[in-house]
Amino acid sequence: MKKIKEKKIKEASDEKKKLVEDIAFKFKKNKTVLIVSTKSLPSSQFQSIKKNLRGKSEIVFAKKSLIIRAISSVEKGTLQNLKSRITADTAIMFSDIDSFELASILMDNQNPTKAKAGDIAPEDILVEPGPTDLVPGPAISELGAVGLKVAVEGGKLAIKNSMTIVKAGDKISEKVASVLGKLKITPMKIGFIPLCAYDSVSDKIYDNIKIDKKGTIDELRFSISKAFGFAVNMAYTTKETISFIIGKAAMQERALEKIYGQKSTKEEA
């Protein structure tokens, strides 16, 4: 019996050693190592993401202690800083795709879900005015408790005012979570959440690599509009600005003609 137990312990030890060696090899051969959070991720969602990433990335789940041992066995100084990022709810993704591109793919694979009390709002949660499927009753006081003004229209409740009921980064209360659920608003996203990445080519670790495509595009559009207006005002000629500069000059010419035309009339009088 003792020999059987010792044999099982040795086999388990050999399996762990082999797993550590395999993970260490992946750290050495791949360009990108991405640490992702898998907290509260349903199995069905995991399988869907894994399918979408087939051929692009390899996902590894292992005990924290084994991953840290694997990192320690790799002779890359900066890589050792990943140890502090490994928790019980993380997975490791290995890929030759750029870390920011891989993070972007993960963000595209996130699905909206209901908010729960205690969740942190990823962005401002705005409730727009309009009709709802709620009937008059307790819902009136529930919506009013979070600052929403309602009225009865066609036997259903309608929201009369636009309101941000949770600011980005704030904790969602039980009352707000209940109201969001009744209004069928799904502000949270579920999926792999990128935490940080290691790039073996540059030997650097990148934090805060969540990709907000919509926010980035909106910011670019705003910057472009400001730059365009600035270029026109300073008469910086390009194929995009020349027609606007000529149009502005024509308007200024007409304005000057009007001013000097009135002045000449008065002098003649």
DRENDO-1510 file (C-alpha; in Angstrom, 1 decimal, always signed):
<recs>
REC; n; res; u; v; w
REC; 1; MET; +0.0; +0.0; +0.0 .
REC; 2; LYS; +2.8; +2.3; +0.9 .
REC; 3; LYS; +4.6; +1.7; -2.4 .
REC; 4; ILE; +1.4; +2.4; -4.3 .
REC; 5; LYS; +1.0; +5.7; -2.5 .
REC; 6; GLU; +4.6; +6.6; -3.1 .
REC; 7; LYS; +4.2; +5.8; -6.8 .
REC; 8; LYS; +1.1; +8.0; -7.1 .
REC; 9; ILE; +3.0; +10.9; -5.4 .
REC; 10; LYS; +5.9; +10.4; -7.8 .
REC; 11; GLU; +3.6; +10.3; -10.8 .
REC; 12; ALA; +1.9; +13.5; -9.7 .
REC; 13; SER; +5.2; +15.2; -9.1 .
REC; 14; ASP; +6.4; +14.1; -12.5 .
REC; 15; GLU; +3.2; +15.5; -14.1 .
REC; 16; LYS; +3.7; +18.8; -12.4 .
REC; 17; LYS; +7.3; +19.0; -13.4 .
REC; 18; LYS; +6.3; +18.2; -17.0 .
REC; 19; LEU; +3.6; +20.9; -16.9 .
REC; 20; VAL; +6.1; +23.5; -15.6 .
REC; 21; GLU; +8.5; +22.6; -18.4 .
REC; 22; ASP; +5.8; +23.0; -21.0 .
REC; 23; ILE; +4.7; +26.3; -19.7 .
REC; 24; ALA; +8.3; +27.6; -19.5 .
REC; 25; PHE; +8.8; +26.5; -23.1 .
REC; 26; LYS; +5.7; +28.5; -24.2 .
REC; 27; PHE; +7.1; +31.6; -22.4 .
REC; 28; LYS; +10.3; +31.2; -24.4 .
REC; 29; LYS; +8.9; +30.6; -27.8 .
REC; 30; ASN; +6.0; +33.0; -28.1 .
REC; 31; LYS; +6.2; +36.7; -28.9 .
REC; 32; THR; +3.3; +37.7; -26.6 .
REC; 33; VAL; +2.2; +36.6; -23.2 .
REC; 34; LEU; -1.2; +38.0; -22.1 .
REC; 35; ILE; -2.5; +37.7; -18.6 .
REC; 36; VAL; -6.3; +37.7; -18.5 .
REC; 37; SER; -8.9; +37.6; -15.8 .
REC; 38; THR; -11.4; +34.8; -16.0 .
REC; 39; LYS; -13.4; +35.8; -12.9 .
REC; 40; SER; -17.2; +34.9; -13.2 .
REC; 41; LEU; -16.7; +33.6; -16.7 .
REC; 42; PRO; -19.2; +30.8; -17.5 .
REC; 43; SER; -18.0; +27.6; -19.2 .
REC; 44; SER; -20.1; +28.3; -22.3 .
REC; 45; GLN; -18.5; +31.7; -22.8 .
REC; 46; PHE; -15.0; +30.3; -22.3 .
REC; 47; GLN; -15.6; +27.6; -25.0 .
REC; 48; SER; -17.0; +30.3; -27.4 .
REC; 49; ILE; -13.9; +32.5; -26.9 .
REC; 50; LYS; -11.5; +29.5; -27.2 .
REC; 51; LYS; -13.2; +28.6; -30.5 .
REC; 52; ASN; -12.8; +32.2; -31.9 .
REC; 53; LEU; -9.2; +32.3; -30.9 .
REC; 54; ARG; -8.3; +29.0; -32.5 .
REC; 55; GLY; -5.1; +29.4; -34.5 .
REC; 56; LYS; -4.4; +32.8; -33.0 .
REC; 57; SER; -3.6; +32.0; -29.3 .
REC; 58; GLU; -3.1; +29.2; -26.9 .
REC; 59; ILE; -4.8; +29.4; -23.5 .
REC; 60; VAL; -3.3; +27.8; -20.4 .
REC; 61; PHE; -4.9; +27.3; -17.0 .
REC; 62; ALA; -2.7; +26.1; -14.2 .
REC; 63; LYS; -2.2; +26.6; -10.5 .
REC; 64; LYS; -0.6; +29.9; -9.5 .
REC; 65; SER; +2.4; +28.1; -8.0 .
REC; 66; LEU; +3.2; +26.2; -11.1 .
REC; 67; ILE; +3.0; +29.2; -13.4 .
REC; 68; ILE; +5.3; +31.1; -11.0 .
REC; 69; ARG; +7.8; +28.2; -11.1 .
REC; 70; ALA; +7.7; +28.2; -14.9 .
REC; 71; ILE; +8.4; +32.0; -15.0 .
REC; 72; SER; +11.3; +31.5; -12.5 .
REC; 73; SER; +12.9; +28.9; -14.8 .
REC; 74; VAL; +13.0; +31.3; -17.7 .
REC; 75; GLU; +16.1; +33.5; -17.9 .
REC; 76; LYS; +14.4; +36.8; -18.8 .
REC; 77; GLY; +14.6; +39.5; -16.2 .
REC; 78; THR; +11.6; +41.6; -17.1 .
REC; 79; LEU; +9.4; +38.5; -17.4 .
REC; 80; GLN; +9.8; +37.9; -13.7 .
REC; 81; ASN; +7.7; +40.9; -13.0 .
REC; 82; LEU; +4.7; +38.9; -14.2 .
REC; 83; LYS; +4.7; +36.9; -11.0 .
REC; 84; SER; +2.9; +39.6; -9.1 .
REC; 85; ARG; +0.1; +39.7; -11.7 .
REC; 86; ILE; -0.8; +36.0; -11.4 .
REC; 87; THR; -3.9; +35.3; -9.2 .
REC; 88; ALA; -6.4; +32.5; -8.7 .
REC; 89; ASP; -8.7; +33.9; -11.4 .
REC; 90; THR; -6.2; +34.4; -14.2 .
REC; 91; ALA; -5.3; +32.5; -17.3 .
REC; 92; ILE; -2.2; +32.8; -19.6 .
REC; 93; MET; -2.5; +33.4; -23.3 .
REC; 94; PHE; +0.4; +32.7; -25.6 .
REC; 95; SER; +0.5; +34.1; -29.1 .
REC; 96; ASP; +2.7; +35.6; -31.9 .
REC; 97; ILE; +0.1; +38.3; -32.4 .
REC; 98; ASP; +0.9; +41.8; -31.0 .
REC; 99; SER; -0.4; +42.1; -27.4 .
REC; 100; PHE; -2.7; +45.1; -28.2 .
REC; 101; GLU; -4.2; +43.4; -31.2 .
REC; 102; LEU; -4.8; +40.3; -29.1 .
REC; 103; ALA; -6.4; +42.4; -26.4 .
REC; 104; SER; -8.6; +44.0; -29.0 .
REC; 105; ILE; -9.8; +40.6; -30.2 .
REC; 106; LEU; -10.7; +39.7; -26.6 .
REC; 107; MET; -12.7; +42.9; -26.1 .
REC; 108; ASP; -14.6; +42.1; -29.3 .
REC; 109; ASN; -15.5; +38.7; -27.9 .
REC; 110; GLN; -17.1; +40.1; -24.7 .
REC; 111; ASN; -20.8; +39.9; -24.4 .
REC; 112; PRO; -23.1; +42.3; -22.5 .
REC; 113; THR; -24.7; +41.0; -19.3 .
REC; 114; LYS; -26.8; +42.3; -16.4 .
REC; 115; ALA; -25.3; +44.3; -13.6 .
REC; 116; LYS; -25.2; +42.9; -10.1 .
REC; 117; ALA; -25.0; +44.8; -6.8 .
REC; 118; GLY; -21.4; +45.5; -6.1 .
REC; 119; ASP; -20.2; +45.5; -9.7 .
REC; 120; ILE; -18.1; +48.4; -10.8 .
REC; 121; ALA; -19.5; +50.4; -13.7 .
REC; 122; PRO; -17.1; +50.2; -16.7 .
REC; 123; GLU; -18.5; +53.5; -18.1 .
REC; 124; ASP; -21.2; +56.0; -17.3 .
REC; 125; ILE; -24.5; +54.2; -17.3 .
REC; 126; LEU; -27.1; +56.4; -19.0 .
REC; 127; VAL; -30.8; +55.8; -19.0 .
REC; 128; GLU; -32.5; +57.4; -22.0 .
REC; 129; PRO; -36.1; +58.8; -22.0 .
REC; 130; GLY; -38.8; +56.7; -23.6 .
REC; 131; PRO; -41.4; +54.0; -23.1 .
REC; 132; THR; -40.8; +50.9; -21.1 .
REC; 133; ASP; -42.6; +47.6; -20.6 .
REC; 134; LEU; -43.2; +48.3; -16.9 .
REC; 135; VAL; -46.8; +48.7; -15.6 .
REC; 136; PRO; -47.7; +51.2; -13.0 .
REC; 137; GLY; -47.2; +50.0; -9.4 .
REC; 138; PRO; -44.1; +49.4; -7.3 .
REC; 139; ALA; -41.9; +50.2; -10.3 .
REC; 140; ILE; -42.8; +53.9; -10.0 .
REC; 141; SER; -41.2; +54.2; -6.6 .
REC; 142; GLU; -38.2; +52.0; -7.6 .
REC; 143; LEU; -37.4; +54.1; -10.6 .
REC; 144; GLY; -38.0; +57.3; -8.6 .
REC; 145; ALA; -35.6; +56.1; -5.9 .
REC; 146; VAL; -32.7; +56.3; -8.4 .
REC; 147; GLY; -33.7; +59.7; -9.7 .
REC; 148; LEU; -35.7; +58.8; -12.8 .
REC; 149; LYS; -38.9; +60.7; -13.5 .
REC; 150; VAL; -41.7; +58.6; -15.0 .
REC; 151; ALA; -45.2; +59.0; -16.3 .
REC; 152; VAL; -48.0; +56.6; -17.3 .
REC; 153; GLU; -48.5; +56.5; -21.1 .
REC; 154; GLY; -50.8; +53.9; -22.7 .
REC; 155; GLY; -51.0; +51.9; -19.6 .
REC; 156; LYS; -47.2; +51.6; -19.3 .
REC; 157; LEU; -44.5; +53.6; -17.6 .
REC; 158; ALA; -42.4; +56.0; -19.7 .
REC; 159; ILE; -39.1; +57.6; -18.6 .
REC; 160; LYS; -39.3; +61.4; -19.0 .
REC; 161; ASN; -35.7; +62.4; -18.3 .
REC; 162; SER; -32.3; +61.3; -19.5 .
REC; 163; MET; -30.0; +60.6; -16.5 .
REC; 164; THR; -26.7; +59.0; -15.7 .
REC; 165; ILE; -27.5; +56.8; -12.7 .
REC; 166; VAL; -24.0; +55.5; -12.2 .
REC; 167; LYS; -20.7; +57.1; -13.0 .
REC; 168; ALA; -17.8; +55.1; -14.5 .
REC; 169; GLY; -15.7; +53.5; -11.8 .
REC; 170; ASP; -18.5; +53.7; -9.2 .
REC; 171; LYS; -20.0; +50.7; -7.4 .
REC; 172; ILE; -23.5; +49.7; -8.6 .
REC; 173; SER; -26.0; +49.6; -5.7 .
REC; 174; GLU; -28.7; +47.0; -5.2 .
REC; 175; LYS; -31.4; +49.5; -6.1 .
REC; 176; VAL; -29.7; +50.6; -9.3 .
REC; 177; ALA; -29.0; +46.9; -10.3 .
REC; 178; SER; -32.7; +46.1; -9.8 .
REC; 179; VAL; -33.8; +49.1; -11.9 .
REC; 180; LEU; -31.3; +48.3; -14.7 .
REC; 181; GLY; -32.6; +44.7; -14.8 .
REC; 182; LYS; -36.2; +45.9; -15.1 .
REC; 183; LEU; -35.3; +48.2; -17.9 .
REC; 184; LYS; -33.3; +45.4; -19.6 .
REC; 185; ILE; -30.1; +47.5; -19.6 .
REC; 186; THR; -27.0; +45.3; -19.7 .
REC; 187; PRO; -24.0; +47.6; -18.9 .
REC; 188; MET; -21.6; +44.9; -17.9 .
REC; 189; LYS; -19.4; +42.8; -20.2 .
REC; 190; ILE; -18.4; +39.2; -19.7 .
REC; 191; GLY; -15.4; +37.5; -21.2 .
REC; 192; PHE; -11.6; +37.4; -20.9 .
REC; 193; ILE; -10.5; +40.7; -19.4 .
REC; 194; PRO; -6.9; +41.7; -20.5 .
REC; 195; LEU; -4.8; +42.7; -17.5 .
REC; 196; CYS; -1.3; +43.0; -18.7 .
REC; 197; ALA; +1.1; +41.6; -21.4 .
REC; 198; TYR; +4.7; +40.7; -21.9 .
REC; 199; ASP; +6.4; +41.3; -25.2 .
REC; 200; SER; +9.4; +39.1; -25.7 .
REC; 201; VAL; +10.7; +41.1; -28.6 .
REC; 202; SER; +10.9; +44.4; -26.7 .
REC; 203; ASP; +11.3; +42.6; -23.3 .
REC; 204; LYS; +8.6; +44.9; -21.9 .
REC; 205; ILE; +5.5; +44.5; -19.8 .
REC; 206; TYR; +2.4; +46.6; -20.8 .
REC; 207; ASP; -0.3; +47.4; -18.2 .
REC; 208; ASN; -3.8; +48.8; -18.8 .
REC; 209; ILE; -4.2; +47.3; -22.3 .
REC; 210; LYS; -7.9; +47.3; -22.4 .
REC; 211; ILE; -8.9; +48.5; -25.8 .
REC; 212; ASP; -11.8; +51.0; -26.0 .
REC; 213; LYS; -12.4; +51.1; -29.7 .
REC; 214; LYS; -15.5; +53.4; -29.6 .
REC; 215; GLY; -13.9; +55.8; -27.1 .
REC; 216; THR; -10.7; +55.9; -29.2 .
REC; 217; ILE; -12.5; +56.6; -32.4 .
REC; 218; ASP; -14.7; +59.3; -30.8 .
REC; 219; GLU; -11.5; +60.9; -29.4 .
REC; 220; LEU; -9.8; +60.8; -32.8 .
REC; 221; ARG; -12.9; +62.3; -34.5 .
REC; 222; PHE; -12.9; +65.1; -31.9 .
REC; 223; SER; -9.2; +65.7; -32.4 .
REC; 224; ILE; -9.5; +65.7; -36.2 .
REC; 225; SER; -12.3; +68.3; -36.1 .
REC; 226; LYS; -10.3; +70.6; -33.8 .
REC; 227; ALA; -7.2; +70.2; -36.0 .
REC; 228; PHE; -9.2; +70.9; -39.1 .
REC; 229; GLY; -10.7; +74.1; -37.7 .
REC; 230; PHE; -7.3; +75.2; -36.6 .
REC; 231; ALA; -5.8; +74.5; -40.0 .
REC; 232; VAL; -8.5; +76.5; -41.7 .
REC; 233; ASN; -8.1; +79.5; -39.3 .
REC; 234; MET; -4.4; +79.7; -39.8 .
REC; 235; ALA; -4.8; +79.2; -43.6 .
REC; 236; TYR; -2.8; +76.0; -43.7 .
REC; 237; THR; -3.5; +74.8; -47.3 .
REC; 238; THR; -4.0; +71.1; -48.0 .
REC; 239; LYS; -6.4; +69.4; -50.5 .
REC; 240; GLU; -8.8; +69.0; -47.5 .
REC; 241; THR; -8.7; +72.6; -46.3 .
REC; 242; ILE; -8.3; +74.7; -49.5 .
REC; 243; SER; -12.0; +74.9; -50.4 .
REC; 244; PHE; -12.9; +76.0; -46.9 .
REC; 245; ILE; -10.1; +78.6; -46.8 .
REC; 246; ILE; -11.2; +80.0; -50.1 .
REC; 247; GLY; -14.8; +80.0; -48.8 .
REC; 248; LYS; -13.8; +81.8; -45.6 .
REC; 249; ALA; -11.8; +84.4; -47.6 .
REC; 250; ALA; -14.9; +85.0; -49.8 .
REC; 251; MET; -17.1; +85.6; -46.8 .
REC; 252; GLN; -14.5; +88.0; -45.3 .
REC; 253; GLU; -14.3; +89.8; -48.7 .
REC; 254; ARG; -18.1; +90.3; -48.7 .
REC; 255; ALA; -18.1; +91.5; -45.2 .
REC; 256; LEU; -15.4; +94.1; -46.0 .
REC; 257; GLU; -17.2; +95.2; -49.1 .
REC; 258; LYS; -20.3; +95.8; -47.0 .
REC; 259; ILE; -18.4; +97.8; -44.3 .
REC; 260; TYR; -16.5; +100.0; -46.8 .
REC; 261; GLY; -19.5; +100.3; -49.1 .
REC; 262; GLN; -21.6; +101.8; -46.2 .
REC; 263; LYS; -18.6; +104.1; -45.3 .
REC; 264; SER; -18.4; +105.4; -48.8 .
REC; 265; THR; -22.1; +106.1; -49.0 .
REC; 266; LYS; -21.9; +108.2; -45.8 .
REC; 267; GLU; -18.9; +110.2; -47.0 .
REC; 268; GLU; -20.7; +111.0; -50.3 .
REC; 269; ALA; -23.7; +112.2; -48.4 .
</recs>
